[in-house]
Amino acid sequence: MKKWMLFLLFALPTTVISQRADTLLYPEEKHFKNIQQLTFGGDNAEAYFSYDGKWLVFQRTSVKDGIPCDQIFAGKIPAPGAPFQYKRISSGKGRTTCGFFTKDGKHIIYASTHAGGDSCPPLPDRSKYGNKYIWPLYSSYDIFMADLNGNIVKQLTSSKGYDAEATLSPDGKKMIYTSVKDGDIELYIMDLQTGKEKRITHTPGYDGGAWFSPDGKKIVWRASRPQTPEALQSYKELLAENLVAPTQMEIFIADADGSNAHQVTSLGQANWAPAFMPDSKHIIFASNHEYKRGFPFNLYTMNEDGSGLQKISRDKGFDAFPMFSPNGKKIVFCSNRNNGGTRDTNIFIADYAEE
């Protein structure tokens, strides 16, 4: 999920970064009140609330702090003006992604490559693929459950190939995640108690980053759907090398069991990181569809049928990974804003106000 940070590393010109004014809040961002920056420096992303709304889990890279690739951290949300204190949950080995609290608040699930080696797995050589933007689907990724002291208490997946991008249902009983175990990049739902699971997508293309709605009745995710024989062949060739080029993605929704799946955006370019809003009837997501050069990424909201599109964030670089608190009053997201002209991505939390 976090791999969009790599996109900015390669695609965002230094001149754009240096000319961007530092600010916590842009004048057009009417929905964000009492915004607070929680992290300062490094690459921080995918910050998600615990079920009680008191904690955040996130992934972090900071070479200067001895974190060469993403590791999972968690911390209690501070009072306004107080510092955000957090600790590492993952082992520090391999690369990790996609942390999520369990219902009891005592455990975190996340994907990790540590079983495949202690060091960070290598990034793909983009020059071999015409310098197109590509993600690695590391075959050593599996999903684990750890307690808040970092002790792994359970391995949830063990299939050969990429297993990652997991989130949990509102009742905490089901995990939805992405896997290549059947030869394509598909979504699966697992019963955490029994381990029984069901594949819920069956169309060629990348399916990932799925979330349940707060009422537990629907799911939302991002997907690519190659539209020509040439595009499908290119997709399959990359997949054979454990790679994917996610530059064309749209938002899909379905019932919670995967039935009635349908596409709800046709905006073009990369529409991703979707989540249902507190009423389970609206969706928030990140997109670069307004910008043919591929950036900025901003946050948008819409009705579940794709109507009523509204732009709610305005950074000139990157706003993404939105999630609402369980009570619907706060929003957390990650952004390049207020980073002193660097490439740092930080975590921000704000009260959310409907206009």
FILUMRO-959922 format. One record per residue (C-alpha): z, x, y; residue in three letters. Coordinates in steps of 0.02 Angstrom, whole numbers, plus 50000, padded with zeros to 5 digits. Each point is the difference from the previous one (the first is absolute). Last residue first. Example, Ala and Ser with C-alpha at 12.3 -4.5 7.8 and 13.67 -1.06 7.14 Angstrom:
FILUMRO-959922
503575068449947SER/500334993149828ALA/
END
This chain:
FILUMRO-959922
502874898551087GLU/500895004049838GLU/501245014250024ALA/500315013649873TYR/501505011350028ASP/499445017949979ALA/500005014649879ILE/498975015850011PHE/499655013549871ILE/499065015850045ASN/498305008149977THR/499805017550069ASP/498265006150046ARG/500635007950161THR/499724994250179GLY/501854997650033GLY/500244987749858ASN/500324984250100ASN/498774989649899ARG/499295006249835ASN/500694984649913SER/500964992949854CYS/500644982149990PHE/501634990249988VAL/500154982050057ILE/501574990350037LYS/500534981750004LYS/499224993849838GLY/501654998749907ASN/499325011249861PRO/499425012950128SER/498155000050036PHE/498855013849939MET/498595009350086PRO/499205015449921PHE/498825004450144ALA/499785005650181ASP/498885015250027PHE/499115008750142GLY/499744991250166LYS/501564989449975ASP/499754981850044ARG/500914988049885SER/499904981049985ILE/498164995949976LYS/499794981749955GLN/498854992049872LEU/500214981049994GLY/498974997349843SER/500085010749842GLY/500514985849883ASP/501795006349996GLU/500104998750188ASN/499845016350093MET/500975014850066THR/499355017050054TYR/500735017550007LEU/498995014650066ASN/499005014549929PHE/499125010150134PRO/498845005949927PHE/498505000049884GLY/498575004450120ARG/499394982049985LYS/501574993650085TYR/500454981649998GLU/500194999849810HIS/501365013449999ASN/501264989049912SER/501844998049956ALA/500724983849931PHE/501094985050037ILE/499754983749905ILE/500504982150039HIS/500564985749890LYS/501485007849907SER/501084995250151ASP/500755017550011PRO/498315008850018MET/499035004849845PHE/499545018249981ALA/498375009650017PRO/499865019050001ALA/498094999250009TRP/498434995650097ASN/498835014950003ALA/498214997650060GLN/499314982450011GLY/500814984250065LEU/499694988549854SER/501794994449973THR/500734986949882VAL/499295005049831GLN/500504989049853HIS/501124999749848ALA/500394982649935ASN/501045006949856SER/500935016650009GLY/501674993349938ASP/500714999650176ALA/498554989750065ASP/498655010450080ALA/499625009450160ILE/498685012850050PHE/499845011450151ILE/498455010850023GLU/499625018349969MET/498565011650045GLN/500615017850034THR/500965001649838PRO/499045014449918ALA/500785001849827VAL/500375014949889LEU/500585003049822ASN/498395009549957GLU/499294985449901ALA/500544989150146LEU/498845009850114LEU/498514996749888GLU/500484981749979LYS/500074997150188TYR/498345008750027SER/499214989149865GLN/500724984450079LEU/499345005050171ALA/498265003349928GLU/499984983549905PRO/500454991250162THR/501534990450062GLN/501445011349948PRO/501564989150013ARG/501475009150075SER/501714991849997ALA/501594998150100ARG/501424988849942TRP/500904983450022VAL/501034990549873ILE/500564982049996LYS/501424988449949LYS/501505011550018GLY/500654991350157ASP/500025016750091PRO/498175003249950SER/499755013249866PHE/499215016550048TRP/498525010249937ALA/499465017250057GLY/498575001049878GLY/498344993949931ASP/498555012450002TYR/498344993849938GLY/499254991449848PRO/500764982649978THR/501364996349872HIS/501644997750094THR/501614992649925ILE/500465011749858ARG/501574993449918LYS/501625008649955GLU/501465000049880LYS/501325012950043GLY/501364987949947THR/501195001150147GLN/498785006150132LEU/498704986749962ASP/498405009150048MET/498554994050107ILE/498405010249996TYR/498665003650131LEU/498405009749964GLU/499145016450036ILE/498755000649855ASP/500025007749827GLY/501364989749917ASP/501455011650044LYS/499415002350180VAL/501604992650072SER/500644991050154THR/501674991150013TYR/500894983350003ILE/501805000349941MET/500924984349947LYS/501844995349993LYS/500575004050176GLY/500124981750050ASP/498875003450150PRO/498725008949888SER/499945018949996LEU/498825013450068THR/499045013849911ALA/498595010850066GLU/499935011749849ALA/499345002749823ASP/498545012549991TYR/499485006149828GLY/500654999649822LYS/501274986149987SER/501855003650019SER/500674986850118THR/501784994350040LEU/500975016049971GLN/501854996050014LYS/501635006850068VAL/499335014150109ILE/501495007250092ASN/499625001450185GLY/501744996050063ASN/499394982950056LEU/499544995749821ASP/498265003449934ALA/498624989449924MET/498365008449954PHE/498154996450016ILE/498715012249932ASP/498785011350091TYR/499365014349891SER/498204993750006SER/499925003350187TYR/498854987350079LEU/499385011150140PRO/499404991150156TRP/498325003150083ILE/499285001150176TYR/498225006349991LYS/499725018550026ASN/498364998849905GLY/500924998549836TYR/500255018349951LYS/500545003850178SER/501474988149976ARG/500905012249886ASP/501354988949926PRO/501825003350044LEU/501005010049876PRO/501534993249910PRO/501645004850085CYS/501005011649887SER/501234995649863ASP/498744994349871GLY/499304984949910GLY/501664991249977ALA/500265002250187HIS/498494989350045THR/501064986050075SER/499924981450032ALA/501504990950072TYR/501334987549953ILE/501655000150091ILE/501724995249937HIS/501674993550062LYS/499404986350117GLY/500214987349859ASP/498254992850031LYS/499155016749976THR/499465010450149PHE/498195006050016PHE/499235017450013GLY/498105001850001CYS/499615018449979THR/500555016349921THR/499285017449981ARG/500645013249879GLY/501815005450000LYS/501254995950136GLY/500964989249878SER/499794983650092SER/501444991850095ILE/500055011050155ARG/501284995450131LYS/499974990350162TYR/500874999150168GLN/499194990150140PHE/500835004750163PRO/500934987050104ALA/499184991950150GLY/499964982649926PRO/501094999749842ALA/499275009849856PRO/498984993949852ILE/500785007849845LYS/498985013849922GLY/498785003649860ALA/498835014349960PHE/498545002249879ILE/499005016250000GLN/498245002750064ASP/499285017650003CYS/500545017050067PRO/501814994950035ILE/500835016350055GLY/500554993850171ASP/498545008550088LYS/498824992349873VAL/500574982450038SER/499394986349884THR/500954983649986ARG/500014984249898GLN/501024984750044PHE/501484989349947VAL/500894989950133LEU/501724992149996TRP/500934985050072LYS/498744986149970GLY/500964992949852ASP/498475001549887TYR/499725018050055SER/498705002450134PHE/498425010549985TYR/499415015950088ALA/498295004549934GLU/499795015350110ALA/500765015750074ASN/498965015550034ASP/501025012950091GLY/500924998050163GLY/501274987950071PHE/500554985349893THR/500814983650051LEU/499104994950160GLN/500724984050070GLN/499144984650070ILE/501114987450088ASN/498624986949998LYS/498295000649915PHE/498954984250007HIS/499305002950175LYS/499135016349957GLU/498754999550144GLU/501095011050111PRO/500085014049869TYR/501685004549926LEU/500785016449945LEU/498905010250115THR/499145016850007ASP/498304999650083ALA/498535004849890ARG/498945013850073GLN/500645013349879SER/499654989549846ILE/498254994950054VAL/499575018050043THR/500645005649829THR/498714988949919PRO/500614987449871LEU/498985001049840ALA/500725013649890PHE/501864998150029LEU/499774981650035LEU/499274997149827PHE/501395010349923LEU/501274988050073MET/499004986249915TRP/500635007449837LYS/501674991450016LYS/499494986549880MET/
END
